[in-house]
Amino acid sequence: MIQFTKYSIWILSILILTSCGTKVVGDGVKLDRVKDTDITSVLDSLSSMEYSYFYSKLSTKYQDSSQNVSFKTSIRITRDSAVNALVTFARFPVVNAIVTKDSVQVTDKQKKCYSAESLSFLKESFGFDFSYSNVEEILVGMPVGYNRSEKYFRVDDPFNYTVSSHSKRDIKKNERKDGREIITYYTLTDDLKQLKQIVIESPQDSTLIKLDYKSYEVVDTYVMPYEVNVSIESPRKSISIELEYKKTRLNEAEPIYFTIPEGYEQCK
């Protein structure tokens, strides 16, 4: 049975989700040379995906130092408004969570309790100052935190098409400043069409998040993630999550139901 006393960490792991030594490992075949702008133009396009609603049922495998479990998670997104995750175990709903622009709320059906926190709870849990939009981006498969008005720097790697939010010089400066800035790496698939991997590092917190996009599927006219592996490494714990998306729908109104039942007490 899932240890729900630690629900906050793994439910938020589902909702969200480096040094040069943590680049994607290629298949040993050098890729064709392309311009830096060929990579950033694809990222520009991926970051501009338009949608209003998102739904998918995730087959989830979760592992940390204390548990290794599998369960189902239904994700509903009303863009720029709310993300809802309903977790079922053995077909019974056990945890319901909602993230909005300013709060995170979770109800635990087994313990008949609830938690209500500000969005800063995400940073306290993972060492990253996640915004609400970052949560949406992770689940939908958009480049997390990408800003098309910013300059990105090509990583010297003949086996991968990778750009970084920081230059080599900036990374060294960041190390001298106790690593206060977060560094993000974006790697595209070899055909320059989709994301292959995102690596996010917070040197100050010694935390690393890696999102590996293993495969995609076409939903209507959209190319959406089908298999995604997430790993989170921090001084607190190591988390591994395998996600398989099923029954994905886009732009179909998805009502979100979240209430704190009468009689529930605050989780301890």
N, C-alpha and C positions, 0 to 999 in steps of 0.2 A: 504494500500500500504506500502511496505517496506520503512523504512527511510534510504535512501541511503547516507545521510550525515554521517552515522555511519558505512558505508560499510566495512571499514578496520577491525573493530573488529569482525563482524560476519563472513565475508568471511575467515578470518584467523582462526576463531574458527573451521570452517569446515575443514580447511587444517591441523589442528593439534589436535586445543585438542588442611608428616602427622604424624599427631601425632598418638600415639597408640590408641587414642580414635576414630580414623576414619577407623578402620578395617572393612572388609566385615562382614555383619551380617549374620550368618549362619541360618540354618533352625531348630536349636535346637537339632539336632542329632549329637552326637560326631562321628567324622570320625575315620577310622582305623588308627593305628599308622604307619607311614612310615618314612624312613630315610630322612635326609636332602638332601642327594644326589639324592634321588628319585625325589625330586622337581626340583633341579637345573639341572638334566639331561634332564627333559622335557623342561625347559627354554632354555637350550643349543640347543636342537633340534628345537624349535620354532624360535629361533633367527637366525638359519642357513638356513631358507627357501630360496630356489633359484628360482628366476623368473626374467624375463627381462622386461615384459610389464604388466600393470594392467589397467583394465577399469571397472567402475561400475557406475550405475545411482542411486544416493541417494535420497530417499524421506526424506526431511529434515524438522523438526519442531524446530524452534528457538524461544527462549524466554529470554528476559532480563527485566529490570525494566521499559523500555519504549515501548517495542513492543513484539508481539506474532504472528509469521507468519509461513507459510508453503510454501515450494518451492522445486524445483527439482535441483539437482546438478550433473553434469556429471564430473567424475574424471578420468583423464588419467595420467598414470605414465610411464615415460621411466626411468627405474631404474638408480640411480646414476647420473641422468642428469636433469630431470625436472618433476614437478608436476603441472598439469593444472586443474583448476576448472572452469566450465562454469555454471553459475546459470541462470535458467529460471524461470520466474514468469508468470503465465497464458499463458504458452507455448511460451513466447517470451524471447529471451536471453537478460539479463539485466546487468550482471556483468561477466567479464572474468578475471581470475587471473592466474598467473604463478609464481611458486617458483623454483629457481635454487639454486646452491650451494652458490651463493653470492648475490642474489637479490630477491626482491618481487615486482612484477608489477601487477597493477590492472587497468582495464578500466571500466568506468561506461557509459553504452550506453544511459541512460536517460539524464544524465547531460553532456554527450559528453566531458568527462574529463578523465584524467589518473593519476595514482600515480606510482612512481618508487622509491623504497627504498632499502637500503642494508638489509641483512638478520638480522641485529641487530634490525630491526623494530619489529620482533617477540618478542624479549625480552622487548622492550619498551611497547608493547601492552599487554603482559601477565605476565611480571615479571620473565620469564624463558629464559635462554640462549639456545633456541632451535637451534639444528643443522639441516641441510637439511635432513640428514638421519632420524632424529626423526620425521619429517613430514611424510616421507614415512612409517615409522614403525607404526605410529598411524593409518593411513588410511588402511594399509594392515592387521593390527591385529598382528603385531610382538611385542615382549617385548620392550618397549621404553627405549632406553639408556642402555640396558642390555649388559654386557661385560663378556663373559664366562671365562676370565682370572682373574676376580675379585672374592673376597670372599663375599658370601652373608650369612645373618644371619636369622635363623629360628625365626619366631614370635610365642610366646607361646599362641596358640589359638587352642583348641581342635575341633573347628567347621569349621576351614578353613586351607587349605594348603598354608601358606604365608611365604615368605622370604622378608628380607629388605636389602637395600644397606648399612645400618648402624646397629651396635649393640646398645643395650640399653645404654651402657656406652658412645658410640660415639654420640648418640643423645643428651645425657645430656651435653657432651662437646660442641656440636654444639650450644646448647642453651646459654652456657656461652660465646661463641664467636660470639654472636649476630646472630646466625643462618645463617652463610655464605654458608653452604653446603646444596645442594639439597638432600632430602631423598626420596627414591622410594621404594614402596611396590609392590610386584607381588603376586597375588593370583591365584591358579589354580582351575579348576573345580573339583568337588568331585571325578571324575573318573581319575584324574591326566592326562588329555589329552590336554586340551586347557586352554587359559587364561580365568579367571572369572572376574578379576578386576585388574587395575593398579591405584595406587594412587601416585601422585607426589606432594611433598610439598617443597616450598621455604619459610622457616621461616623468612628469612631476609625481604622478600617482602610481607609477610602475604598472600601468594597466594597458592591455593590448586587446583589441577586438578585431576579429578576422571574419569576414563574410565571404564564403566560397559559393559561387553560383555554378552548380554542377550541370544543370540542364534547364531548358526552357520549353514552353508550349505556346501555341497560338490560340488566343481567346478573342473571337471576332477578328478584328484587324490588329489587335495588340499582341506583342510578344511578351509573355509574362513568365516569371520564375516558376519552375516545376520542382526542382530539388535544390535546396540551399543548406549548407552546413555553416553553423555559427560556433565560434570558439571565443571564450572570454578568459583571459589570463590576468589575474590581479594578485596582490599579496594576500588578499582575503581567501580566494579560492579559484579553482579552475573549473570552467563550465564548458560542456560540449553539447550542442543541440543539432539534431538532424531534422529537417523539415521537408515534407513532401506535400505539395499543394494539390488539392483535388476540388473539383466542382467550382473552379474559379469563375466569378462573374464580375463584369464591369458595367457601370452606368445603369444599373438596375437599382431603384430605390431600396435600400436595406434598412428597415426600422431597427433601432437599437433599444433594447429593453434592459434597463438597469435600475433596480430599486434596492434599498436597504430594508429588508423585512422588519416589521415591528417585532420588538423583543430581542433583536440582535444587539450584542454588546461589542464594545471596541476590542479588537484582537490584541492579545498581549504577547 
